[in-house]
Amino acid sequence: MTGARETAARDLEGAGVLITGAAKGIGAATAAAFAARGAVVYPTDVDADRGRAAAAEYGAAERFKVLDVRDEEGWGRVVAEMEADGHPLQVMVNSAGAAIRASLADTPLDGFRRMVDLNLVGTFLGVRTAARHMVAGGAVVNISSLRGVVATAELGAYGASKFGVRALTRVAAIELAHKGIRVNDVCPGSIDTEITAVPDFDHVDVESYVRTIPMQRRGAPEEVAEVILFLAEPRSSYITGVDLLVDGGTGAGVTTPTKNNLDKNTEN
C-alpha cells in the first residue's frame, strides 16, 4: 500500500469512534472496519451479549457499551466514559435502527412511534451529542436508507423516519460546519442484513426484487462500511450535508421491462 491509500489507512489511527447498532449488520461491519484502520472503537448496542461477542472479534470487547439510542442520559454516559479513557469523540456513526412493514392503514400507532423514536429521535440524540462534545471538530455519519429517498408502499413508518434522518443531516451540516464538524448520511439499498428478518417481511419475493436492482445482487454490509469510512476520513474533508446512496443503482431510475422473446436491442 502506497501513496494516498497508505495515508488514508493512517487517517483514523487513534481516533475515538462511537458506533451505534454495532452488534450486527452494517454497524458491526463498520465497527470492524474502523478498528482495522487503527481507530479506538466504542461499539454500542442494546444487545449486550451479541454486541460484546462482535466487538471481541476486533479487540474492542472491553469498550463495548450498552446503549439504547432513545435514552438521552445514556448518550452522555457513553461519551463521558470515552473522554475519561482519553479518547474524546471524533467520529460518530448512527447505525442503530429497525424496520416494520405494513400499510399505513394497518400500522399501529405504537409501531409508528417506535420507528420514529428509534430511527429518527435516536439519530437526533446522537447528532446533538456530537455537537456538544466534538470540541476539536469531527465527522458524523448517519444511516438513512434508499427508502428515505424513494417512497415505498408498506414502508410508511420506516420511510418517514429515514426521510427525517436526511433532513436532520442537512440541518446539522449547516449548523455545525463552523465547528469543523461534518455531517453526512449514507442511504443503503438492499443490503444482506437481518433488518428484514422479521415476520412482516415473510411475504416479500426477494428474488424478484433483486432482479430489479441494476447490479443484480444485494449489497454486503462491508460495502456500506467502506463508504462510511470514506465520509469519516479527511479524504472527504470538503463534503458535508450529502446523501450518498449505496444501492447497486436502484435509486438511479427504472428499466423498461421487455418480453422474453424480443431482442432487447431492437426498438419499436
VOPAGU-2260 file (C-alpha; in pm, 1 decimal, decimal comma):
REM VOPAGU-2260
SITE   aa  ch    i         X         Y         Z
SITE  MET   A    0       0,0       0,0       0,0
SITE  THR   A    1     149,4     332,3    -104,2
SITE  GLY   A    2      59,6     696,6    -158,3
SITE  ALA   A    3    -297,4     806,6     -96,5
SITE  ARG   A    4    -413,4     460,9      13,1
SITE  GLU   A    5    -142,4     440,6     279,4
SITE  THR   A    6    -224,7     790,1     404,5
SITE  ALA   A    7    -595,7     704,9     423,6
SITE  ALA   A    8    -517,4     393,5     624,8
SITE  ARG   A    9    -347,1     611,5     889,7
SITE  ASP   A   10    -601,3     894,4     898,6
SITE  LEU   A   11    -817,7     730,8    1165,0
SITE  GLU   A   12    -540,5     584,3    1378,3
SITE  GLY   A   13    -614,1     654,8    1744,3
SITE  ALA   A   14    -941,6     835,9    1669,0
SITE  GLY   A   15   -1223,4     795,8    1920,2
SITE  VAL   A   16   -1516,2     643,1    1730,1
SITE  LEU   A   17   -1865,2     577,7    1866,4
SITE  ILE   A   18   -2086,3     343,1    1664,8
SITE  THR   A   19   -2445,4     255,0    1748,7
SITE  GLY   A   20   -2621,4     -63,1    1642,5
SITE  ALA   A   21   -2284,4    -237,5    1639,1
SITE  ALA   A   22   -2399,8    -586,3    1736,5
SITE  LYS   A   23   -2478,5    -691,7    1379,4
SITE  GLY   A   24   -2522,9    -588,6    1019,8
SITE  ILE   A   25   -2389,6    -258,5     892,4
SITE  GLY   A   26   -2299,9    -138,9    1241,6
SITE  ALA   A   27   -2087,2    -445,3    1316,9
SITE  ALA   A   28   -1913,5    -431,7     977,7
SITE  THR   A   29   -1843,1     -61,9    1024,5
SITE  ALA   A   30   -1700,0    -106,8    1372,0
SITE  ALA   A   31   -1467,2    -380,3    1243,8
SITE  ALA   A   32   -1359,3    -160,1     951,6
SITE  PHE   A   33   -1273,8     134,2    1177,2
SITE  ALA   A   34   -1082,7     -93,2    1412,9
SITE  ALA   A   35    -882,3    -226,4    1117,0
SITE  ARG   A   36    -779,3     133,7    1043,3
SITE  GLY   A   37    -642,5     173,1    1395,1
SITE  ALA   A   38    -932,4     370,7    1539,1
SITE  VAL   A   39   -1029,0     331,9    1904,3
SITE  VAL   A   40   -1380,6     199,0    1857,8
SITE  TYR   A   41   -1655,5     220,8    2117,3
SITE  PRO   A   42   -1927,1      -8,7    1981,9
SITE  THR   A   43   -2273,5      21,3    2135,2
SITE  ASP   A   44   -2599,8    -170,4    2113,5
SITE  VAL   A   45   -2894,6    -278,2    2326,2
SITE  ASP   A   46   -2794,8    -643,3    2276,4
SITE  ALA   A   47   -2511,4    -676,2    2526,6
SITE  ASP   A   48   -2418,1   -1040,0    2464,8
SITE  ARG   A   49   -2414,5   -1019,6    2088,5
SITE  GLY   A   50   -2252,4    -678,0    2093,0
SITE  ARG   A   51   -1960,7    -788,9    2309,6
SITE  ALA   A   52   -1915,3   -1103,8    2102,7
SITE  ALA   A   53   -1896,9    -898,2    1783,4
SITE  ALA   A   54   -1658,9    -648,1    1944,4
SITE  ALA   A   55   -1431,0    -927,6    2063,8
SITE  GLU   A   56   -1360,1   -1016,2    1701,6
SITE  TYR   A   57   -1175,5    -686,3    1651,6
SITE  GLY   A   58   -1039,9    -644,0    2003,8
SITE  ALA   A   59   -1290,5    -396,6    2146,1
SITE  ALA   A   60   -1499,1    -610,6    2382,0
SITE  GLU   A   61   -1382,0    -412,4    2684,7
SITE  ARG   A   62   -1500,9     -88,1    2523,5
SITE  PHE   A   63   -1845,6    -215,4    2429,3
SITE  LYS   A   64   -2123,4     -11,4    2590,4
SITE  VAL   A   65   -2489,8     -91,8    2627,6
SITE  LEU   A   66   -2681,8     198,6    2476,2
SITE  ASP   A   67   -3043,8     243,2    2386,0
SITE  VAL   A   68   -3019,7     534,1    2142,1
SITE  ARG   A   69   -3355,6     665,3    2268,5
SITE  ASP   A   70   -3204,3     713,7    2616,9
SITE  GLU   A   71   -3088,6    1073,6    2648,1
SITE  GLU   A   72   -2883,6    1011,8    2961,7
SITE  GLY   A   73   -2723,1     703,9    2809,6
SITE  TRP   A   74   -2559,8     911,3    2535,5
SITE  GLY   A   75   -2397,9    1140,0    2791,4
SITE  ARG   A   76   -2273,3     844,9    2993,0
SITE  VAL   A   77   -2101,8     675,7    2697,2
SITE  VAL   A   78   -1930,3     991,8    2575,6
SITE  ALA   A   79   -1817,1    1076,0    2929,2
SITE  GLU   A   80   -1657,3     731,6    2955,9
SITE  MET   A   81   -1478,0     785,4    2623,6
SITE  GLU   A   82   -1340,1    1116,3    2748,4
SITE  ALA   A   83   -1236,7     962,5    3081,1
SITE  ASP   A   84   -1046,3     694,8    2886,2
SITE  GLY   A   85    -856,0     963,7    2698,3
SITE  HIS   A   86   -1037,0     904,4    2368,9
SITE  PRO   A   87   -1263,6    1204,5    2308,1
SITE  LEU   A   88   -1532,4    1171,6    2045,7
SITE  GLN   A   89   -1404,6    1235,2    1693,5
SITE  VAL   A   90   -1628,9    1018,2    1477,6
SITE  MET   A   91   -1987,7     910,7    1531,3
SITE  VAL   A   92   -2179,3     658,6    1320,5
SITE  ASN   A   93   -2552,0     645,1    1390,8
SITE  SER   A   94   -2635,3     296,8    1264,4
SITE  ALA   A   95   -2895,3     169,8    1512,0
SITE  GLY   A   96   -3232,6     116,6    1350,8
SITE  ALA   A   97   -3517,9    -118,8    1271,1
SITE  ALA   A   98   -3797,8    -160,1    1018,0
SITE  ILE   A   99   -4160,0    -265,0    1014,1
SITE  ARG   A  100   -4362,7    -343,0     702,3
SITE  ALA   A  101   -4733,4    -261,1     693,6
SITE  SER   A  102   -4971,5     -42,1     500,3
SITE  LEU   A  103   -5045,3     291,5     664,3
SITE  ALA   A  104   -5398,1     172,6     739,9
SITE  ASP   A  105   -5261,1    -129,5     924,4
SITE  THR   A  106   -4970,6      39,6    1101,8
SITE  PRO   A  107   -5034,2      57,4    1478,4
SITE  LEU   A  108   -4962,2     390,1    1643,3
SITE  ASP   A  109   -4708,2     237,3    1880,3
SITE  GLY   A  110   -4528,6      80,4    1582,3
SITE  PHE   A  111   -4509,0     414,3    1401,6
SITE  ARG   A  112   -4381,6     585,8    1714,5
SITE  ARG   A  113   -4122,3     311,7    1765,7
SITE  MET   A  114   -3981,2     371,9    1416,9
SITE  VAL   A  115   -3962,5     746,7    1472,8
SITE  ASP   A  116   -3813,3     711,1    1820,4
SITE  LEU   A  117   -3551,2     456,1    1722,1
SITE  ASN   A  118   -3454,1     569,5    1372,2
SITE  LEU   A  119   -3503,1     945,6    1394,6
SITE  VAL   A  120   -3503,6    1053,3    1760,0
SITE  GLY   A  121   -3209,2     820,3    1827,1
SITE  THR   A  122   -3016,4     981,8    1542,6
SITE  PHE   A  123   -3111,9    1329,5    1668,5
SITE  LEU   A  124   -2971,4    1249,3    2012,1
SITE  GLY   A  125   -2652,3    1124,2    1851,0
SITE  VAL   A  126   -2611,3    1435,5    1639,9
SITE  ARG   A  127   -2682,3    1659,4    1936,0
SITE  THR   A  128   -2426,5    1470,8    2142,8
SITE  ALA   A  129   -2168,0    1519,1    1869,2
SITE  ALA   A  130   -2247,4    1891,1    1850,3
SITE  ARG   A  131   -2183,0    1925,6    2221,7
SITE  HIS   A  132   -1876,0    1705,6    2256,7
SITE  MET   A  133   -1674,9    1727,0    1931,0
SITE  VAL   A  134   -1479,0    2027,9    2052,3
SITE  ALA   A  135   -1197,4    1973,0    1801,7
SITE  GLY   A  136   -1424,8    1901,5    1506,5
SITE  GLY   A  137   -1503,3    1561,9    1365,4
SITE  ALA   A  138   -1736,9    1363,7    1143,1
SITE  VAL   A  139   -2087,1    1227,7    1190,0
SITE  VAL   A  140   -2227,7     968,1     953,0
SITE  ASN   A  141   -2597,3     891,5     983,1
SITE  ILE   A  142   -2759,0     587,0     828,9
SITE  SER   A  143   -3070,8     673,0     632,0
SITE  SER   A  144   -3194,5     438,1     360,6
SITE  LEU   A  145   -3289,1     419,4      -4,2
SITE  ARG   A  146   -3641,1     410,1     142,0
SITE  GLY   A  147   -3566,9     756,1     279,2
SITE  VAL   A  148   -3512,0     870,9     -79,4
SITE  VAL   A  149   -3768,8     671,7    -277,0
SITE  ALA   A  150   -4109,8     623,4    -118,0
SITE  THR   A  151   -4210,1     257,5     -91,0
SITE  ALA   A  152   -4553,7     111,8     -24,8
SITE  GLU   A  153   -4591,8     -65,0     311,0
SITE  LEU   A  154   -4283,3     108,6     449,5
SITE  GLY   A  155   -4452,3     430,6     556,1
SITE  ALA   A  156   -4329,5     440,3     916,5
SITE  TYR   A  157   -3978,3     331,3     825,9
SITE  GLY   A  158   -3961,2     562,7     526,7
SITE  ALA   A  159   -4090,2     862,6     720,6
SITE  SER   A  160   -3822,9     815,0     984,8
SITE  LYS   A  161   -3548,8     774,4     723,9
SITE  PHE   A  162   -3662,9    1075,6     520,3
SITE  GLY   A  163   -3638,4    1261,2     851,7
SITE  VAL   A  164   -3279,6    1145,1     902,1
SITE  ARG   A  165   -3185,0    1306,3     570,8
SITE  ALA   A  166   -3343,2    1638,2     671,5
SITE  LEU   A  167   -3175,8    1625,8    1012,1
SITE  THR   A  168   -2840,1    1554,8     846,6
SITE  ARG   A  169   -2861,8    1863,0     625,3
SITE  VAL   A  170   -2963,5    2096,3     904,7
SITE  ALA   A  171   -2681,4    1963,6    1124,3
SITE  ALA   A  172   -2430,2    2003,1     840,9
SITE  ILE   A  173   -2519,9    2370,9     807,5
SITE  GLU   A  174   -2526,3    2442,5    1178,8
SITE  LEU   A  175   -2205,8    2258,2    1268,6
SITE  ALA   A  176   -1981,3    2346,2     974,9
SITE  HIS   A  177   -1824,9    2638,9    1161,9
SITE  LYS   A  178   -1720,5    2395,6    1436,8
SITE  GLY   A  179   -1537,2    2175,0    1189,6
SITE  ILE   A  180   -1796,5    1900,2    1224,0
SITE  ARG   A  181   -1905,5    1737,8     900,4
SITE  VAL   A  182   -2240,6    1556,9     890,6
SITE  ASN   A  183   -2339,7    1324,6     606,8
SITE  ASP   A  184   -2568,8    1029,5     561,3
SITE  VAL   A  185   -2549,5     700,6     378,2
SITE  CYS   A  186   -2860,6     555,5     213,8
SITE  PRO   A  187   -2821,7     177,8     175,5
SITE  GLY   A  188   -3045,8     -10,1     -63,1
SITE  SER   A  189   -3098,6    -383,3     -33,2
SITE  ILE   A  190   -2818,7    -498,3     195,7
SITE  ASP   A  191   -2784,0    -855,0     320,2
SITE  THR   A  192   -2855,6    -794,0     688,7
SITE  GLU   A  193   -3108,5    -909,9     947,1
SITE  ILE   A  194   -3318,6    -592,5     942,8
SITE  THR   A  195   -3586,4    -762,0     733,6
SITE  ALA   A  196   -3563,4   -1097,0     915,3
SITE  VAL   A  197   -3896,8   -1042,1    1090,0
SITE  PRO   A  198   -4244,0   -1182,3    1009,9
SITE  ASP   A  199   -4351,6    -851,2     847,9
SITE  PHE   A  200   -4125,8    -932,9     553,0
SITE  ASP   A  201   -4207,4   -1303,0     510,6
SITE  HIS   A  202   -4423,9   -1242,2     203,9
SITE  VAL   A  203   -4161,5   -1038,5      16,1
SITE  ASP   A  204   -4033,8   -1201,9    -304,6
SITE  VAL   A  205   -3664,8   -1128,7    -254,2
SITE  GLU   A  206   -3552,8   -1297,2    -577,3
SITE  SER   A  207   -3788,4   -1088,3    -787,0
SITE  TYR   A  208   -3679,2    -775,2    -604,9
SITE  VAL   A  209   -3312,2    -848,3    -666,6
SITE  ARG   A  210   -3383,0    -872,8   -1038,5
SITE  THR   A  211   -3493,5    -507,7   -1029,4
SITE  ILE   A  212   -3153,5    -396,5    -898,7
SITE  PRO   A  213   -2932,7    -284,6   -1189,7
SITE  MET   A  214   -2633,0    -467,7   -1042,6
SITE  GLN   A  215   -2847,8    -781,1    -996,7
SITE  ARG   A  216   -2740,0    -851,7    -641,4
SITE  ARG   A  217   -2783,1    -738,2    -282,3
SITE  GLY   A  218   -2506,0    -542,7    -119,1
SITE  ALA   A  219   -2285,2    -658,6     167,3
SITE  PRO   A  220   -2255,9    -472,8     499,5
SITE  GLU   A  221   -1882,4    -439,5     436,5
SITE  GLU   A  222   -1951,1    -242,9     118,2
SITE  VAL   A  223   -2154,9       9,8     313,1
SITE  ALA   A  224   -1886,4      24,3     581,4
SITE  GLU   A  225   -1626,4     132,1     326,0
SITE  VAL   A  226   -1844,5     426,2     223,7
SITE  ILE   A  227   -1892,2     525,5     587,5
SITE  LEU   A  228   -1515,1     514,7     635,8
SITE  PHE   A  229   -1466,8     747,1     340,3
SITE  LEU   A  230   -1712,3    1000,7     482,1
SITE  ALA   A  231   -1534,2     991,2     818,2
SITE  GLU   A  232   -1183,1    1033,6     680,7
SITE  PRO   A  233   -1002,5    1355,7     580,6
SITE  ARG   A  234   -1024,4    1234,5     219,6
SITE  SER   A  235   -1381,4    1369,2     228,1
SITE  SER   A  236   -1287,1    1689,6     409,2
SITE  TYR   A  237   -1493,0    1915,4     177,5
SITE  ILE   A  238   -1805,3    1700,9     184,9
SITE  THR   A  239   -2088,2    1774,4     426,8
SITE  GLY   A  240   -2465,4    1759,5     411,4
SITE  VAL   A  241   -2485,4    1492,4     141,6
SITE  ASP   A  242   -2690,7    1175,8      94,3
SITE  LEU   A  243   -2473,5     900,4     -50,3
SITE  LEU   A  244   -2670,5     611,5    -199,0
SITE  VAL   A  245   -2519,8     263,3    -174,7
SITE  ASP   A  246   -2784,5      70,1    -362,3
SITE  GLY   A  247   -2646,3    -105,0    -670,6
SITE  GLY   A  248   -2803,5     160,3    -891,9
SITE  THR   A  249   -3164,9     123,5    -778,9
SITE  GLY   A  250   -3208,4     491,1    -699,8
SITE  ALA   A  251   -3077,6     598,8   -1041,2
SITE  GLY   A  252   -3406,9     519,4   -1212,3
SITE  VAL   A  253   -3606,2     236,4   -1362,9
SITE  THR   A  254   -3564,3      -1,4   -1653,7
SITE  THR   A  255   -3831,1     -77,1   -1911,3
SITE  PRO   A  256   -3949,5    -440,0   -1892,1
SITE  THR   A  257   -3911,9    -637,3   -2214,5
SITE  LYS   A  258   -4076,7    -957,1   -2332,4
SITE  ASN   A  259   -3852,5   -1259,9   -2328,6
SITE  ASN   A  260   -3898,2   -1327,1   -2699,1
SITE  LEU   A  261   -3794,2    -979,9   -2812,7
SITE  ASP   A  262   -3445,2    -866,9   -2898,4
SITE  LYS   A  263   -3357,5    -620,3   -2620,0
SITE  ASN   A  264   -3151,8    -419,2   -2866,7
SITE  THR   A  265   -3447,3    -368,1   -3102,3
SITE  GLU   A  266   -3650,2     -52,0   -3068,8
SITE  ASN   A  267   -4014,3     -43,8   -3184,7
